[in-house]
Amino acid sequence: MSYIESSCNGTLYRNLCIRCLAQYAKSTINSPQHLAQYALLEGLYRALNTRVYLLKVAKDLKTKADKNNKREYLIVQDCVNQITDSVEQLSQAMKELRRLNKRGSTINDDMLWHISNVETWVSTALTDASSCVYSFPGHRMSKRTATIKVKAMNMAQVTSNALFLFQKYASEYRKATTITSKKP
């Protein structure tokens, strides 16, 4: 747990980071690689749960279509699309991280390409989740809308922490690349 706690320092949502990763404390978490992997897994899990909830809400709104909730339905449907994109991007990031981990410790441009891919996909997933959060008006929200906003915000925060932990992990490769390229 102390490793998780110290690793979560520097994340924007430290307490959330610790809570999310605490469930993996009994696993072998002893490196930035493991933390990044579990953090991305947690982000993907939250994205999947958020999407399931959004799909249910969208279905309910569609069956009760009237002028009062048509606008809400369109906003929810847009969020469904954004969160679905986030699920896909986080899935791609997990696959890319596995490829990166299979490469071993050999530092080369190919490895930096894999790192860049993961960062891009996680950043894009974060942007999509944040867009969903900010698409809802801040005042006079229904309970359902408020729940969507909370779920999407939680997903965005977990994804933000995952991006930080991945970048911490990737910085070791970047340092090694810099040192290798400076050798005479």
N, C-alpha and C positions, 0 to 999 in steps of 0.2 A: 504493500500500500504506500509506503514512503516513496518508492520509485515513481508510482503513478502521481502522487501528490506533487512531488518536485517537478515532474515532467509537465504537469498542467499549469505550473507557474508560467505566466506569459500569455496564456490563452485569454481571450476576451471574456470567457465564461468559465472561470476556474472551477467553481463549485459544481457546475453542471458537468464539466470534464471529469472531475473526480467521481461523481455519482455514476456517470455512464461507464467509466472504465473499472470501477470497483468490482463489478460482477465478474471481471476477467482476472482479478487479482490472484485467484487460485491457479490460473493457467500460467504458462511460462511467459511472463512479461519481464524481460530483462534487457530490452534494447529499444532504441527508437523505432526500429523496424516493426517490432511486435505492437508497440503503442499505435503507430500509424495504421497498421493493419486492423486492429480492433476498433480504433476510432472511425475509420472508414466503414467498417462493418456496422457499427452503431448508427452512423449517418444513413446508410442504406436501409437499415431496419426502420428507422424513424420515417424515412421517405416512403417506404412501402406502406407503413401503417397510416400515414397521412393520406396517401393516395386512396387506400381502401375507404377511409372515412369520407373523403371528398366525393368519391364515386357514389357512395350511398346517399349523401346529401344531394348531389346533382340529380340522381334518380328520383328522390322524393320531390324535389322542386319541379322536375319535369312533369311528373304526374299531377301536380297541383298547379299547373301553369295558369297563371292569371296575370293581370297587369301589375299587380303589387309585387309579385316575386319574380317577374321576368328579368328584371335588371339583376337581382341577386343570383338568379340561375346563370345568367351570362358571365357574371364575375366568377362564380364557382366553377363553371365550365372552363374558363380561362385558367383558373388555378389548377384544375385537374390536368390540363395540358402542360402547365409549367412544372408541376410536381412529377408528372409522368416523365418529362424530359430529365428532371433531376434524378429519378430512379435509374434511367438509362445511363446518364453520365456517371453516377456513382458506381453502377455495375461495371462500366468500362474502366473506371479508375481502379476498381478492385482487380480486374483482370490484368490491367497493365502493371499494377504493383506486384502481382504474382509473377509476371514475366520478368520484372526487374529483379525480384528476389531470386529467381532461377539463374540469373546471370552470375551470381556469386559476387565476389569482391573485385573483379577485374573492372577497372575504371576505363571507360572509353566514351566516344561521342554517342554511341548507340544507347548507352546507359543514360546519358543526359537527355536524350530524346524521349526515353521512357519516363523520366522524371518530369519533363516538361508536359507530356501528355497527361499524367496524373494531375498535375497542378492545374492545367487548363480545364479538365473535366470537373474537378472538385470546385474550382472557382465558378464555373458556369452553373453547376448545381446550386451553389450558394446564391448566385444572382437570381436564378429562377425562383428559389424558395422565398427570397426577399421580395421579389416582384409580386408574388402571391400575397404576402403579408401586407404590402403597401397598396394593393388594389382595392382593399376594403376601406370604406369611410371610417374615420376615427370616432364618430359620434353615432348615437342611437342605433347600435347594432343589435340584431337579434341574438339570442343565446347561441344559436347554431353558427352564426357568422363569427361571433366572438370565439367560439371553440375552434373554428377553422383557423382563425388568425393565430390563436395560441399554438395550435399544432404546427402550423407552418413556421412560426417564429422559433419554436423549439427545434424543429428540424434544421432551420437556418443556423441556429446557435451551435448545435451539435456538429454541423458541417463546417462551420467556421473553426471550431476547435480541431476537427480532423485535418483541415487544411494546415493549420499551424503545426500540428504534430508531424504531419507529413513533411512540411518544409524543414522542420528541425532534423528529421531523418535524412532528407535529401541534401541538407547543407554539408553533411559529412562527405558525400560523394563529390560535391562541388569543391570542397576544400582539397580533397585528394586530387582532383583533376587539375586544380590550380597549381598544386605542388608538383605534380607530374609534368605539367607543361613548362614549368620554370626550370626544370633540371637541364643542365648543359648537354 
